[in-house]
Amino acid sequence: MRRLSLALLSLVIIAGCHHLDGQACNERGLARALADAPAEWVKAAVQYRKACDAGKADGCLQLGLLYARGHGVDRNYGRAAEFYRRACDGGMMRGCSNLGALYMQGLGVPPSDTVAVKLFDRACEGNNNEGCYNLGVMLANGRGLETDEARAVALYERTCKAGLAEACANLGLMLARGTGVAQNDVRAVALYDHACTFGVNEACDNLGFMVAAGRGVPRDDSGAINLFKHTCDLGNAAGCYNLSTMYRQGRNNPAPAAPLPPPGGAEEPLPSVLHAIR
């Protein structure tokens, strides 16, 4: 009975999509995309285009993501921007945030921090976490509007609590530097550790920086080296630099003869993010 029910559902979705039912096309496109196979991505792009043309904003968003990634279609940021705009205009706030990220980076559209800020703000007002995070990045760096570090911290707090690991990493950086908030190395370390656990490479490097310096946690040269090596192996230039500095200073020895200064290289902030929604 369960097998029959699934088969019937599939037929309903296919039939609906042939009749340009936006929801059905979008669901069929999602099923193709989740297969995580290149041949299915091509089919997903076709279904998402039908859904988008039928007025389904989520279909426009998903098609934009395929163009941005080059999945099932040739990578084309201009086309990604086109479909993100249609998604945004259709009330899909993630489309607004992703379009803003393209404007911030000048990918497929003329670079414009002012336009990016407006789109991030619109997305954030619509309770989109990525939009709020990206707005925080702009506020922290004074891009497209006046610098407001305290407001950036508030946005990072909000989106970190909502589960955005990148926001936790940047909140940790603000706490480590004492910008927009009172300095708190212990909490910064905890936030870096959390973000590192969830795959934010820059957070792992920043955690290594704190561990090597003994800030917010007991100094542990071996632990710092492991973190820097991990980030370096993943292509993080700052991690490679910090790792080489540790070796150059002789801090790979179990018991260095005398205290040594922390490694070179600065802690890294994270840029805006282009997030998938699924």
C-alpha positions in Angstrom: 0.0 0.0 0.0 2.8 2.4 0.8 4.5 1.7 -2.5 1.2 2.4 -4.4 0.7 5.6 -2.5 4.1 6.9 -3.5 3.6 6.0 -7.1 0.2 7.8 -7.2 1.8 10.9 -5.7 4.4 10.9 -8.3 1.8 10.7 -11.0 -0.1 13.6 -9.6 3.1 15.8 -9.5 4.0 14.9 -13.1 0.5 15.5 -14.4 0.2 18.8 -12.6 3.6 19.9 -13.9 2.6 19.2 -17.5 -0.4 21.5 -16.9 1.9 24.2 -15.6 0.9 23.8 -11.9 3.7 25.9 -10.3 3.7 23.9 -7.0 3.8 20.5 -8.8 6.7 21.6 -11.0 8.6 23.0 -8.1 8.1 19.7 -6.1 9.2 17.7 -9.1 12.3 19.9 -9.5 13.1 19.5 -5.8 12.9 15.7 -6.1 15.3 15.8 -9.0 17.7 18.2 -7.3 17.8 16.1 -4.1 19.0 13.1 -6.2 22.4 14.8 -6.2 23.2 13.5 -9.7 24.2 15.6 -12.7 21.6 14.1 -15.0 18.9 14.8 -12.5 20.1 18.4 -12.0 19.4 19.0 -15.7 15.9 17.7 -15.3 15.5 19.8 -12.1 16.4 22.9 -14.0 13.6 22.3 -16.5 11.0 21.7 -13.8 12.1 24.8 -11.8 11.9 26.9 -14.9 8.3 25.7 -15.4 7.5 26.4 -11.8 9.1 29.9 -12.0 7.2 30.8 -15.2 4.0 29.6 -13.5 4.5 32.1 -10.7 6.1 29.9 -8.1 8.8 32.1 -6.4 10.5 29.1 -4.8 11.0 27.6 -8.3 12.7 30.9 -9.3 15.0 30.8 -6.3 16.0 27.2 -6.8 16.7 27.8 -10.5 18.9 30.8 -9.5 20.8 28.5 -7.1 21.4 26.0 -10.0 22.8 28.8 -12.2 25.0 30.1 -9.4 26.5 26.6 -8.8 26.6 25.4 -12.4 24.4 22.4 -11.5 22.4 21.2 -14.5 23.1 24.4 -16.4 26.3 26.3 -17.3 27.3 28.6 -14.4 25.9 32.0 -15.2 25.7 34.6 -12.4 23.7 36.9 -14.7 21.0 34.3 -15.0 21.2 33.6 -11.3 20.6 37.2 -10.6 17.6 37.3 -12.9 15.9 34.4 -11.1 16.9 35.6 -7.7 15.2 38.9 -8.6 12.1 37.1 -9.7 12.1 35.1 -6.4 12.6 38.3 -4.4 9.8 40.1 -6.2 7.6 37.1 -5.6 8.1 37.4 -1.8 10.9 34.8 -1.4 13.2 36.6 1.0 16.1 34.2 0.4 16.1 35.4 -3.2 16.5 39.0 -2.0 19.5 38.0 0.2 21.2 36.0 -2.5 20.7 38.8 -5.1 22.2 41.2 -2.5 25.2 38.9 -2.2 25.7 39.1 -6.0 25.6 42.9 -5.9 28.1 42.9 -3.1 30.5 40.8 -5.0 29.8 42.1 -8.5 28.9 38.7 -9.8 26.5 38.9 -12.8 25.5 42.4 -11.9 27.4 45.7 -11.5 28.9 45.9 -8.0 26.8 48.1 -5.7 27.0 48.0 -1.9 24.1 50.4 -1.7 21.8 48.0 -3.6 23.2 45.1 -1.6 22.3 46.8 1.7 18.8 47.5 0.5 18.2 43.9 -0.5 19.8 42.5 2.7 17.6 44.9 4.8 14.5 43.8 2.9 15.4 40.1 3.5 16.1 40.7 7.1 12.8 42.6 7.6 11.2 39.4 6.1 12.9 37.3 8.8 15.5 35.8 6.6 18.5 34.8 8.6 21.0 35.0 5.8 19.8 38.5 5.0 20.2 39.6 8.6 23.7 38.1 8.7 24.7 39.7 5.4 23.4 43.1 6.7 25.5 42.6 9.8 28.6 42.1 7.6 27.9 45.4 5.7 27.3 47.3 9.0 30.5 45.9 10.6 32.6 46.9 7.6 30.8 50.2 6.7 29.9 49.1 3.2 26.9 50.8 1.7 26.0 52.5 4.9 27.7 54.0 8.0 29.6 51.6 10.2 27.5 50.4 13.2 29.4 47.7 15.0 26.8 47.4 17.9 24.0 46.7 15.4 26.2 44.2 13.6 26.8 42.4 16.9 23.0 42.3 17.5 22.4 40.8 14.1 25.2 38.2 14.6 23.7 37.3 17.9 20.2 36.9 16.4 21.4 34.8 13.5 23.9 32.7 15.6 21.0 31.8 17.9 19.0 30.8 14.8 21.7 28.3 13.8 23.8 30.2 11.3 27.4 29.0 12.1 29.0 31.9 10.1 27.2 34.4 12.3 28.6 32.6 15.4 32.1 32.9 13.9 31.8 36.6 13.2 30.2 37.2 16.6 33.3 35.5 18.1 35.5 37.8 16.2 33.7 40.9 17.5 34.0 39.6 21.0 37.7 38.8 20.6 38.4 42.3 19.3 36.0 44.1 21.6 34.3 45.9 18.7 30.6 46.8 19.2 30.6 44.8 22.4 32.7 44.3 25.5 35.7 42.0 24.9 35.2 38.5 26.1 37.8 36.0 25.0 36.2 33.0 26.8 32.9 33.4 24.9 34.8 34.2 21.6 36.6 30.8 22.0 33.3 29.0 22.6 31.7 30.6 19.5 34.8 29.8 17.3 34.7 26.2 18.5 31.0 25.9 17.7 31.4 27.4 14.2 34.5 25.2 13.6 32.5 22.1 14.5 29.9 23.1 11.9 32.5 23.4 9.2 33.4 27.1 9.1 37.0 27.0 8.2 37.9 30.5 9.2 36.5 29.9 12.7 38.9 26.9 13.1 41.8 29.2 12.2 40.6 31.9 14.6 40.2 29.3 17.3 43.8 28.2 16.6 44.9 31.8 17.0 43.3 32.0 20.4 44.7 28.7 21.6 48.2 29.6 20.5 48.0 32.9 22.3 46.4 31.4 25.4 43.4 33.8 25.1 40.2 32.5 26.7 41.7 29.1 27.0 45.0 27.7 28.3 47.8 27.9 25.7 48.2 24.7 23.8 50.7 24.8 21.0 49.9 21.3 19.8 46.2 22.0 19.7 46.9 25.2 17.8 49.1 23.4 15.3 46.4 20.8 14.6 43.8 23.5 14.0 46.1 25.5 11.7 47.0 22.3 9.8 43.3 21.5 9.4 42.5 24.9 7.9 45.7 24.9 5.8 44.8 21.5 4.3 41.4 23.0 3.4 43.0 25.8 1.5 43.0 28.6 4.1 46.0 30.8 3.5 45.9 32.3 7.0 46.0 28.9 8.5 49.0 27.9 6.4 50.8 31.2 7.4 50.0 30.6 11.1 51.1 27.0 10.8 54.5 28.0 9.3 54.9 30.7 12.0 54.4 28.1 14.7 57.1 25.9 13.1 59.4 28.8 12.6 59.2 29.8 16.2 59.9 26.2 17.3 56.5 25.8 18.9 56.0 22.3 17.5 58.2 21.0 20.4 56.5 19.4 23.4 58.1 21.9 25.9 59.6 25.1 24.4 62.4 26.5 26.5 60.8 29.9 26.9 57.4 31.6 26.4 57.0 32.7 22.8 54.7 35.4 21.3 51.5 34.4 19.5 51.8 33.5 15.8 51.5 36.0 13.1 48.5 36.5 10.9 45.2 38.2 11.8 41.9 36.8 12.8 39.6 36.6 9.9 36.1 38.0 9.5 33.7 36.2 7.1 32.2 37.8 4.0 28.6 37.7 3.0 27.2 34.3 2.1 25.3 32.9 -0.8 23.2 30.3 1.0 21.2 27.4 -0.5 17.9 26.9 1.2 17.9 23.1 1.1 
